Amino acid sequence: MKQSDRENQWAEWMRAAMAGDASAYHHFLSSVTPHLRSMAKRRCDQFGAPSGDAEDVVQEVLLAIHLKRGTWDPQRPIGPWLTVIVRNKLIDSLRRRGRHVHVPIDDVIATLEADAQTDTTERMDTETMLARLKDPQRDIVRSISLNGAGIRETAERLMMSEGAVRVALHRALKALAMIYRSEAK
């Protein structure tokens, strides 16, 4: 069966399903699922997602079809509508998963070793710049940017919310950039 014929059949079944024909809806879902699975696997490969995620994407697509079938315009082809749903569900899956790369520490340990001796003038310049910030901003920049503490740890130590620490850090870094630019002129 050609793709256009297949999509026309799917569209007929979906129109009948939207009119209340449960058997047509069953035929539609049974017929479209292998195509969705193939499309999801192809997209997972294309975007570097594990092939095991494809089945999860298919299940989410089937649920979205069920919940959003009223959004399909029966006067339009059904194939592009299905393609958009697969694409969106794959994007959702990638966002949830994040792009994590796991590298064994032994493979990169040589690049992580820092020179223990920091230039004294560089340290003095940093302290001079930090001295120009307001008190909580200075503590936040020192804690996060220089000492390597996290937002949560800094927020707990300073008894602030994490959001307030993020805002203060952003403003402090912006102020430091302005100070640096004005002195560089």
C-alpha contacts under 8 A as a table, 3 or more apart, distances in Angstrom:
res1	aa1	res2	aa2	distance
1	M	5	D	6.34
1	M	6	R	6.23
2	K	5	D	5.24
2	K	6	R	6.10
3	Q	6	R	4.98
3	Q	7	E	6.02
4	S	7	E	5.09
4	S	8	N	6.02
5	D	8	N	5.01
5	D	9	Q	6.21
6	R	9	Q	5.13
6	R	10	W	6.27
7	E	10	W	4.92
7	E	11	A	6.06
7	E	77	P	7.39
7	E	78	I	6.45
7	E	79	G	6.14
8	N	11	A	5.01
8	N	12	E	6.22
8	N	77	P	7.61
8	N	78	I	7.84
9	Q	12	E	5.08
9	Q	13	W	6.26
10	W	13	W	5.15
10	W	14	M	6.07
10	W	28	F	5.59
10	W	31	S	7.62
10	W	32	V	7.28
10	W	78	I	7.30
11	A	14	M	5.02
11	A	15	R	6.07
11	A	74	P	7.26
11	A	77	P	7.13
11	A	78	I	5.82
12	E	15	R	5.18
12	E	16	A	6.25
13	W	16	A	5.09
13	W	17	A	5.99
13	W	24	A	4.86
13	W	25	Y	6.17
13	W	27	H	6.94
13	W	28	F	5.53
14	M	17	A	4.83
14	M	18	M	6.04
14	M	24	A	6.96
14	M	25	Y	6.21
14	M	28	F	6.38
15	R	18	M	5.13
15	R	19	A	6.36
15	R	74	P	6.39
16	A	19	A	4.98
16	A	20	G	6.50
16	A	21	D	5.42
16	A	24	A	6.04
16	A	25	Y	7.40
17	A	20	G	5.02
17	A	21	D	4.52
17	A	22	A	5.89
17	A	23	S	7.61
17	A	24	A	5.43
17	A	25	Y	4.73
18	M	21	D	7.16
18	M	69	R	7.64
18	M	70	G	7.44
21	D	24	A	5.41
21	D	25	Y	6.47
22	A	25	Y	5.01
22	A	26	H	6.24
23	S	26	H	5.04
23	S	27	H	6.27
24	A	27	H	5.01
24	A	28	F	6.07
25	Y	28	F	4.98
25	Y	29	L	6.18
26	H	29	L	5.27
26	H	30	S	6.03
27	H	30	S	5.18
27	H	31	S	5.96
28	F	31	S	5.27
28	F	32	V	5.94
29	L	32	V	5.25
29	L	33	T	5.90
29	L	62	L	7.83
30	S	33	T	5.71
30	S	34	P	7.79
31	S	34	P	6.77
31	S	35	H	7.70
32	V	35	H	5.34
32	V	36	L	6.23
33	T	36	L	5.00
33	T	37	R	6.07
33	T	58	V	7.58
33	T	62	L	7.83
34	P	37	R	5.01
34	P	38	S	6.17
35	H	38	S	5.13
35	H	39	M	6.13
36	L	39	M	5.02
36	L	40	A	5.97
36	L	58	V	6.23
36	L	61	V	7.97
36	L	82	L	7.96
36	L	86	V	7.30
37	R	40	A	5.10
37	R	41	K	6.15
37	R	54	A	6.75
37	R	55	E	6.72
37	R	58	V	5.82
38	S	41	K	5.23
38	S	42	R	6.17
39	M	42	R	5.12
39	M	43	R	6.14
39	M	86	V	7.53
40	A	43	R	5.10
40	A	44	C	6.03
40	A	54	A	5.09
40	A	55	E	7.59
40	A	57	V	6.61
40	A	58	V	6.61
40	A	86	V	6.58
40	A	90	L	7.44
41	K	44	C	5.08
41	K	45	D	6.23
41	K	51	S	6.01
41	K	54	A	5.12
42	R	45	D	5.22
42	R	46	Q	6.13
43	R	46	Q	4.82
43	R	47	F	6.11
43	R	87	R	7.73
43	R	90	L	7.62
44	C	47	F	5.31
44	C	48	G	5.85
44	C	49	A	4.65
44	C	50	P	6.43
44	C	51	S	5.93
44	C	53	D	7.26
44	C	54	A	6.36
44	C	90	L	7.47
45	D	48	G	5.18
45	D	49	A	6.12
45	D	50	P	7.30
45	D	51	S	6.65
46	Q	49	A	7.77
49	A	53	D	6.87
49	A	94	L	7.19
50	P	53	D	5.60
50	P	54	A	7.66
51	S	54	A	5.53
52	G	55	E	6.33
52	G	56	D	7.62
53	D	56	D	5.25
53	D	57	V	6.27
53	D	93	S	7.85
54	A	57	V	5.04
54	A	58	V	6.19
55	E	58	V	4.95
55	E	59	Q	6.28
56	D	59	Q	5.17
56	D	60	E	6.29
57	V	60	E	5.07
57	V	61	V	6.04
57	V	86	V	7.21
57	V	89	K	5.96
57	V	90	L	5.97
57	V	93	S	7.11
58	V	61	V	4.95
58	V	62	L	6.14
58	V	86	V	7.50
59	Q	62	L	5.16
59	Q	63	L	6.27
60	E	63	L	5.09
60	E	64	A	6.08
60	E	89	K	6.64
61	V	64	A	4.95
61	V	65	I	6.04
61	V	85	I	6.26
61	V	86	V	5.99
61	V	89	K	6.44
62	L	65	I	5.06
62	L	66	H	6.23
63	L	66	H	5.08
63	L	67	L	6.14
64	A	67	L	5.05
64	A	68	K	5.61
64	A	69	R	7.75
64	A	85	I	7.46
65	I	68	K	5.20
65	I	69	R	5.19
65	I	85	I	7.86
66	H	69	R	5.56
67	L	70	G	7.79
68	K	71	T	5.49
68	K	72	W	7.53
69	R	72	W	5.64
70	G	73	D	7.75
72	W	76	R	7.82
72	W	78	I	7.45
72	W	81	W	6.95
73	D	76	R	5.52
74	P	77	P	7.50
74	P	78	I	7.85
77	P	80	P	6.61
77	P	81	W	7.39
78	I	81	W	5.23
78	I	82	L	6.30
79	G	82	L	5.21
79	G	83	T	6.19
80	P	83	T	4.91
80	P	84	V	6.18
81	W	84	V	5.34
81	W	85	I	6.46
82	L	85	I	5.15
82	L	86	V	6.29
83	T	86	V	5.17
83	T	87	R	6.15
84	V	87	R	5.04
84	V	88	N	6.06
85	I	88	N	5.16
85	I	89	K	6.08
86	V	89	K	5.23
86	V	90	L	6.09
87	R	90	L	5.19
87	R	91	I	6.21
88	N	91	I	5.08
88	N	92	D	6.17
89	K	92	D	4.96
89	K	93	S	6.15
90	L	93	S	4.96
90	L	94	L	6.17
91	I	94	L	5.06
91	I	95	R	6.11
92	D	95	R	5.13
92	D	96	R	6.19
93	S	96	R	5.19
93	S	97	R	6.13
94	L	97	R	5.11
94	L	98	G	5.77
94	L	99	R	7.33
95	R	98	G	5.07
95	R	99	R	7.88
97	R	100	H	7.81
103	V	107	D	7.02
103	V	108	V	7.87
104	P	107	D	5.58
104	P	108	V	7.36
105	I	108	V	5.48
105	I	109	I	5.80
106	D	109	I	5.32
107	D	110	A	7.92
108	V	111	T	5.51
108	V	112	L	6.64
109	I	112	L	5.14
109	I	113	E	6.71
110	A	113	E	5.76
115	D	118	T	7.11
118	T	122	E	7.39
118	T	123	R	7.20
119	D	122	E	5.29
119	D	123	R	6.48
120	T	123	R	5.12
120	T	124	M	6.19
121	T	124	M	4.95
121	T	125	D	6.04
122	E	125	D	5.08
122	E	126	T	6.24
123	R	126	T	5.10
123	R	127	E	6.28
124	M	127	E	5.08
124	M	128	T	6.06
125	D	128	T	5.03
125	D	129	M	6.18
126	T	129	M	5.16
126	T	130	L	6.13
127	E	130	L	4.98
127	E	131	A	6.01
128	T	131	A	5.19
128	T	132	R	6.94
129	M	132	R	5.57
129	M	133	L	7.45
129	M	176	L	6.99
129	M	179	I	7.78
130	L	133	L	5.47
130	L	138	R	5.70
130	L	141	V	7.97
130	L	142	R	7.93
130	L	176	L	7.83
131	A	134	K	7.80
131	A	138	R	7.15
133	L	137	Q	6.17
133	L	138	R	5.44
133	L	172	A	6.95
133	L	175	A	7.68
133	L	176	L	7.78
134	K	137	Q	5.46
134	K	138	R	5.99
135	D	138	R	5.21
135	D	139	D	6.35
136	P	139	D	5.15
136	P	140	I	6.11
136	P	168	A	7.76
137	Q	140	I	5.07
137	Q	141	V	6.13
137	Q	168	A	5.80
137	Q	169	L	6.37
137	Q	171	R	7.93
137	Q	172	A	5.57
138	R	141	V	5.30
138	R	142	R	6.07
138	R	172	A	7.46
139	D	142	R	5.16
139	D	143	S	5.93
140	I	143	S	5.08
140	I	144	I	6.01
140	I	145	S	7.95
140	I	154	T	6.82
140	I	165	V	7.04
140	I	168	A	7.46
140	I	169	L	6.24
141	V	144	I	5.36
141	V	145	S	5.25
141	V	146	L	6.89
141	V	169	L	6.19
141	V	172	A	7.12
141	V	173	L	7.67
142	R	145	S	5.66
142	R	146	L	4.91
142	R	147	N	6.16
143	S	146	L	5.97
143	S	147	N	4.97
143	S	148	G	6.37
143	S	149	A	5.53
143	S	150	G	7.99
143	S	154	T	6.57
144	I	147	N	5.78
144	I	148	G	4.88
144	I	149	A	4.68
144	I	150	G	5.94
144	I	151	I	6.98
144	I	154	T	7.19
145	S	148	G	5.71
145	S	149	A	7.64
149	A	153	E	6.33
149	A	154	T	6.45
150	G	153	E	5.25
150	G	154	T	6.10
151	I	154	T	5.20
151	I	155	A	5.98
151	I	162	E	6.13
151	I	165	V	6.71
151	I	166	R	7.09
152	R	155	A	5.06
152	R	156	E	6.14
152	R	162	E	5.85
153	E	156	E	5.24
153	E	157	R	6.20
154	T	157	R	5.12
154	T	158	L	6.09
154	T	165	V	7.52
155	A	158	L	5.24
155	A	159	M	5.64
155	A	160	M	4.79
155	A	161	S	5.68
155	A	162	E	5.39
155	A	165	V	6.03
156	E	159	M	4.89
156	E	160	M	6.38
156	E	161	S	7.65
157	R	160	M	7.87
160	M	164	A	6.35
160	M	165	V	6.65
161	S	164	A	5.17
161	S	165	V	6.39
162	E	165	V	5.09
162	E	166	R	6.24
163	G	166	R	5.08
163	G	167	V	6.22
164	A	167	V	5.13
164	A	168	A	6.04
165	V	168	A	5.07
165	V	169	L	5.96
166	R	169	L	5.11
166	R	170	H	6.12
167	V	170	H	5.12
167	V	171	R	6.17
168	A	171	R	5.11
168	A	172	A	5.95
169	L	172	A	5.03
169	L	173	L	6.08
170	H	173	L	5.31
170	H	174	K	6.18
171	R	174	K	5.02
171	R	175	A	6.11
172	A	175	A	5.01
172	A	176	L	6.13
173	L	176	L	5.00
173	L	177	A	6.14
174	K	177	A	5.12
174	K	178	M	6.34
175	A	178	M	5.09
175	A	179	I	6.20
176	L	179	I	5.01
176	L	180	Y	6.02
177	A	180	Y	5.07
177	A	181	R	6.07
178	M	181	R	5.14
178	M	182	S	6.13
179	I	182	S	5.23
179	I	183	E	6.26
180	Y	183	E	5.24
180	Y	184	A	6.05
181	R	184	A	5.06
181	R	185	K	6.58
182	S	185	K	5.69
